[in-house]
């Protein structure tokens, strides 16, 4: 095979012969490449794995040997042995967490230094070097590099995707276990720490979103707001319920310790969500996450369908109590508001609105009348009707509590 290179003509065999003297130098060349890589990116390699230096050295030696076998014609370009080396390197570096950019840069450095070794050897032999041979050699090296990096990138990305899926499945399995109450098992703490990166004893929050047909509930912007507060969230879907575990992020440095409170989470999440979101904090950590999940779900369920926003369980305790005891609500309504509900619809609505206004204003007819835009005496008359029909008095703290709970149950 002859190729036209500049002013002269050179064969592929000429180039292969030029590479032959480097075969015996392959390990020395590889070690020089390794030293360059480790010096340039020492901090990254040390951070990835303490044993990385030995791995890089051995891997570079294998790559240079396989590369010279191809360049000298001992193996065909794209041979299965060479391709397997590139694929395995891509998989291993992905498993080790080495950034893909760093791996590709290493291949580029290796190709350049291998060609420079050929130039140095050629100049040492005839004082000037065979320029046509060196030029074609450079073309071949960089062409081979394109093939190598294409194989490596594909392998790296496939392995990264597999690892991501495996990590996600593991996280979801752990979140399922926490909802089921396994967080209270001290032996499960290590699994929580490894899978979620969460200190099992640190406070965690639970967000439960009832999407009501919305595909994602607009939770994305809320997640960004939480991240700015130094909080991370791990989402999962369980039985059609979308929920997340919130914890202090290990990736964000803050000048003061990150706090985790229900009001803080409501403020961060509520303004932008397109769902009913319940919020509960487990101050004892994942041991009580199952309870936090149940309470956050109840809090979300107290919000009327069609509404959006976030509520903390501590803000909705009466409603949560009613939601947690569905058999109580009908009984409560029957024993308190039943006589009012039995009146004609217009009269019942008027009496119920008056009762609600009186309760909001601590039983004051004057303030209730201002809200209802009617005379104070009218409110007093309606109050007497309410007390006669229900047998309850707003002067009785117990009756007042029962009536307030009954109105909450009716509005659910």
C-alpha positions in Angstrom: 0.0 0.0 0.0 1.3 3.4 -1.0 0.0 6.8 0.2 0.9 10.2 -1.2 2.3 12.3 1.7 3.6 15.7 0.8 6.5 15.7 -1.6 7.3 12.0 -1.2 5.5 8.7 -1.3 5.6 6.3 1.6 4.0 2.9 2.2 2.1 1.7 5.3 4.8 -0.9 5.7 7.4 1.9 6.0 5.4 3.4 8.9 5.0 0.0 10.5 8.7 -0.6 10.4 9.3 2.8 11.9 7.2 1.8 15.0 9.1 -1.6 15.5 12.0 -0.2 17.6 9.5 1.2 20.1 8.0 -2.2 20.9 10.9 -2.9 23.3 10.4 0.5 24.9 6.6 0.2 25.4 6.7 0.0 29.2 9.1 2.9 29.5 6.9 5.0 27.2 3.8 4.0 29.1 5.4 4.8 32.5 6.4 8.3 31.1 2.8 8.8 30.1 1.5 7.7 33.5 3.8 10.0 35.3 2.6 12.9 33.2 -1.0 12.1 33.8 -0.6 11.6 37.6 1.4 14.8 38.0 -1.1 16.8 36.0 -4.3 15.5 37.7 -2.9 14.2 41.0 -5.7 15.7 43.2 -8.4 14.1 41.1 -6.8 10.7 40.9 -6.1 10.6 44.6 -9.6 11.7 45.4 -11.2 9.0 43.3 -9.3 6.0 44.6 -6.0 5.6 46.7 -5.1 2.6 44.5 -5.7 4.6 41.3 -2.0 5.3 40.5 -1.2 1.6 40.2 -4.3 1.0 38.1 -3.4 3.9 35.7 0.1 2.6 35.4 -0.9 -0.9 34.5 -3.7 0.2 32.2 -1.4 2.6 30.3 1.1 -0.2 29.8 -1.6 -2.5 28.3 -2.9 0.3 26.1 0.6 1.1 24.7 1.4 -2.6 24.1 -1.9 -3.1 22.2 -1.4 0.2 20.3 2.1 -0.7 19.2 0.8 -4.2 18.1 -1.7 -2.4 15.8 0.8 0.2 14.6 3.4 -2.4 13.7 0.9 -4.5 11.9 1.0 -7.4 14.4 -2.7 -7.0 15.0 -5.3 -5.5 12.6 -6.7 -2.2 13.5 -9.9 -2.7 15.5 -8.9 -6.2 16.6 -11.1 -7.7 19.3 -8.2 -7.7 21.8 -7.7 -4.0 21.4 -11.4 -3.1 21.4 -11.8 -5.2 24.5 -9.2 -3.1 26.3 -10.9 0.1 25.4 -14.3 -1.1 26.4 -13.1 -2.5 29.7 -11.3 0.8 30.5 -14.5 2.7 29.8 -16.5 0.4 32.1 -13.8 0.5 34.9 -13.4 4.2 34.9 -17.1 4.8 35.1 -17.3 2.4 38.0 -14.4 4.3 39.7 -16.1 7.6 39.2 -13.4 9.1 37.1 -14.8 12.0 35.0 -15.1 11.1 31.3 -13.3 14.3 30.3 -10.3 13.2 32.4 -10.3 9.8 30.6 -10.4 11.3 27.2 -7.7 13.7 28.0 -5.5 10.8 29.1 -6.0 9.1 25.8 -5.1 12.3 24.0 -1.9 12.7 26.1 -1.0 9.1 25.5 -1.4 9.4 21.7 0.7 12.6 21.6 3.5 11.2 23.8 3.6 7.9 21.8 4.0 9.8 18.5 6.6 12.1 20.2 8.5 8.9 21.2 8.5 7.9 17.5 9.8 11.3 16.4 12.6 11.1 19.0 13.6 7.6 17.9 13.6 8.6 14.2 15.7 11.7 14.9 18.1 9.7 17.0 18.6 7.2 14.1 19.3 9.6 11.2 19.6 13.0 12.9 16.6 14.5 11.2 13.8 12.0 11.0 11.9 10.7 8.0 9.3 13.5 7.7 6.9 11.7 5.3 6.9 8.6 7.5 6.3 10.7 10.6 3.5 12.6 9.0 1.7 9.5 8.0 2.3 8.0 11.4 0.7 11.0 13.0 -2.4 10.6 10.7 -2.7 7.0 11.7 -2.3 7.6 15.4 -5.0 10.3 15.5 -7.3 8.3 13.3 -6.9 5.3 15.7 -7.5 7.6 18.6 -10.9 8.6 17.1 -11.9 4.9 17.0 -10.6 4.2 20.5 -12.4 7.2 22.1 -15.6 6.3 20.3 -15.5 2.8 21.8 -14.5 4.0 25.2 -17.2 6.8 25.3 -19.9 4.3 24.4 -18.7 1.8 27.0 -18.4 4.5 29.7 -21.8 5.9 29.1 -23.5 2.5 29.1 -21.9 1.7 32.4 -22.7 5.1 33.9 -26.3 4.6 32.9 -26.4 1.1 34.4 -24.8 2.4 37.7 -27.3 5.3 37.8 -30.2 2.9 37.4 -28.8 0.6 40.1 -28.3 3.6 42.4 -31.8 4.8 41.8 -33.3 1.4 42.4 -31.3 1.1 45.6 -32.5 4.5 46.8 -36.1 3.7 46.0 -35.8 0.3 47.8 -34.4 2.1 50.9 -37.2 4.8 50.7 -39.8 2.0 50.6 -38.2 0.4 53.6 -38.3 3.6 55.5 -42.0 4.1 54.8 -42.5 0.6 56.1 -40.8 1.5 59.4 -37.3 -0.1 58.9 -35.7 3.2 59.8 -36.2 2.3 63.5 -33.9 -0.7 63.0 -30.3 0.4 64.1 -28.8 -2.3 61.8 -30.4 -0.6 58.8 -28.7 2.8 59.5 -25.6 1.8 57.4 -27.8 1.1 54.4 -29.6 4.4 54.7 -26.2 6.2 54.9 -24.7 4.4 51.9 -27.8 4.6 49.7 -29.1 8.0 50.5 -26.0 9.8 51.9 -28.1 10.7 54.9 -27.0 10.7 58.6 -29.6 8.4 60.1 -29.7 10.4 63.3 -30.0 13.8 61.7 -33.5 15.4 61.3 -35.3 14.6 58.0 -38.4 16.0 56.4 -41.1 14.3 54.4 -43.0 15.9 51.5 -46.1 14.1 50.3 -47.6 15.4 47.0 -51.1 14.5 45.9 -50.8 15.4 42.2 -54.5 15.2 41.2 -53.6 14.4 37.6 -50.6 16.7 37.3 -47.7 14.7 35.9 -45.0 16.2 38.2 -46.9 18.6 40.4 -44.4 21.4 39.5 -42.0 20.0 42.1 -38.9 20.9 40.0 -38.6 24.6 41.0 -39.3 23.7 44.6 -36.3 21.3 44.5 -34.1 24.2 43.3 -35.3 26.3 46.2 -34.5 23.6 48.7 -31.0 23.2 47.2 -30.4 26.9 47.7 -31.2 26.4 51.4 -28.7 23.6 51.6 -31.3 20.8 51.5 -31.5 17.9 49.2 -34.6 15.8 48.4 -34.8 12.2 47.2 -38.1 11.5 45.4 -40.0 8.2 45.1 -43.5 7.1 44.0 -45.3 4.5 46.2 -48.8 3.3 45.5 -49.4 6.3 43.4 -48.2 8.7 46.1 -45.3 11.0 45.2 -43.1 11.7 48.2 -39.7 12.9 49.1 -37.2 12.6 51.9 -35.5 16.0 52.7 -32.2 16.2 54.5 -29.3 18.6 54.8 -27.2 18.3 51.7 -23.7 17.0 52.0 -22.6 18.8 48.8 -23.4 22.4 49.9 -21.2 24.4 52.2 -22.9 26.9 54.5 -21.4 29.3 57.0 -24.0 28.2 59.5 -25.6 24.8 60.2 -28.5 24.0 57.9 -31.8 23.9 59.9 -34.8 21.8 59.0 -38.2 23.0 60.0 -41.8 22.6 58.8 -42.4 26.3 58.2 -39.2 26.5 56.3 -40.2 23.6 54.0 -43.7 25.0 53.5 -42.2 28.4 52.5 -39.8 26.8 50.1 -42.2 24.4 48.5 -45.6 26.0 48.6 -45.5 29.0 46.3 -44.8 27.0 43.1 -46.3 23.5 43.4 -49.3 22.4 41.4 -50.3 19.8 43.9 -51.6 19.4 47.5 -48.4 18.9 49.5 -48.2 17.8 53.1 -45.1 18.5 55.2 -43.8 16.8 58.3 -40.4 16.8 60.0 -38.9 13.8 61.9 -36.5 15.4 64.3 -35.2 12.0 65.5 -34.1 11.1 62.0 -35.1 8.2 59.8 -36.3 6.1 62.8 -39.5 8.1 62.7 -39.7 8.7 58.9 -42.6 6.2 58.6 -44.7 8.3 61.0 -43.7 11.5 59.2 -44.8 10.0 55.9 -48.3 9.0 57.4 -48.8 12.5 58.9 -47.6 14.4 55.8 -50.1 12.3 53.8 -52.9 13.1 56.2 -52.0 16.8 56.0 -52.1 16.8 52.2 -55.4 15.0 52.3 -56.9 17.8 54.4 -56.5 20.3 51.6 -59.6 20.4 49.3 -59.2 18.9 45.8 -58.4 21.4 43.2 -56.3 23.5 45.5 -52.5 23.7 45.5 -49.8 24.6 47.9 -48.1 23.1 51.0 -49.3 22.7 54.6 -47.4 21.6 57.6 -48.9 18.9 59.8 -48.4 21.1 62.8 -50.7 23.7 61.2 -53.5 21.1 60.5 -53.5 19.0 63.6 -57.4 19.0 64.1 -57.9 18.2 60.4 -55.3 15.5 60.5 -56.9 13.9 63.6 -60.2 13.8 61.7 -58.6 12.4 58.5 -56.9 9.7 60.6 -60.2 8.6 62.0 -62.7 8.5 59.1 -65.4 6.8 61.3 -65.4 9.8 63.6 -66.4 12.5 61.1 -69.9 11.3 60.3 -70.6 10.8 64.0 -69.3 14.2 64.8 -71.4 15.8 62.2 -74.5 14.0 63.3 -74.1 14.8 66.9 -73.3 18.5 66.4 -74.4 20.0 63.1 -77.0 17.4 62.3 -80.0 19.6 63.3 -78.6 22.6 61.3 -78.1 20.4 58.2 -81.6 19.2 58.5 -83.0 22.7 57.9 -84.0 24.0 54.5 -80.9 24.5 52.3 -81.0 28.3 52.4 -81.6 28.5 56.2 -79.0 25.8 56.8 -76.4 27.7 54.8 -77.1 31.0 56.6 -76.8 29.4 60.0 -73.6 27.5 59.1 -72.0 30.7 57.7 -73.0 32.6 60.9 -71.6 29.8 63.1 -68.3 29.8 61.2 -68.0 33.6 61.5 -68.7 33.5 65.3 -66.1 30.8 65.8 -63.5 32.8 63.8 -64.2 35.8 66.1 -64.2 34.0 69.4 -68.0 34.2 69.7 -68.2 38.0 69.2 -71.6 38.9 67.5 -70.2 42.4 66.8 -67.2 41.2 64.8 -69.1 38.4 63.2 -71.7 40.9 62.0 -69.0 43.1 60.4 -67.7 40.1 58.5 -71.2 39.0 57.4 -72.4 42.6 56.5 -75.5 42.4 58.7 -76.7 43.9 62.0 -75.4 42.7 65.3 -78.9 41.8 66.5 -79.4 39.6 63.5 -76.3 37.6 64.4 -77.5 37.3 68.0 -80.9 36.0 66.8 -79.1 33.4 64.6 -76.8 32.4 67.4 -79.9 31.6 69.6 -81.3 29.5 66.8 -78.0 27.6 66.5 -77.8 26.9 70.2 -81.5 25.8 70.4 -81.2 23.5 67.4 -77.8 21.9 68.3 -78.1 22.0 72.1 -74.6 23.4 72.2 -73.3 26.7 73.6 -70.4 28.9 72.4 -69.8 29.7 76.1 -68.8 26.1 76.7 -65.2 25.4 75.6 -66.0 21.8 74.9 -69.0 22.6 72.8 -67.1 25.3 71.0 -64.3 22.7 70.2 -66.8 20.2 68.9 -68.5 22.7 66.7 -65.2 23.8 65.2 -64.2 20.2 64.5 -67.6 19.5 63.0 -67.2 22.5 60.6 -63.7 21.2 59.6 -65.2 17.7 59.0 -67.9 19.2 56.9 -65.5 21.1 54.7 -63.3 18.1 54.0 
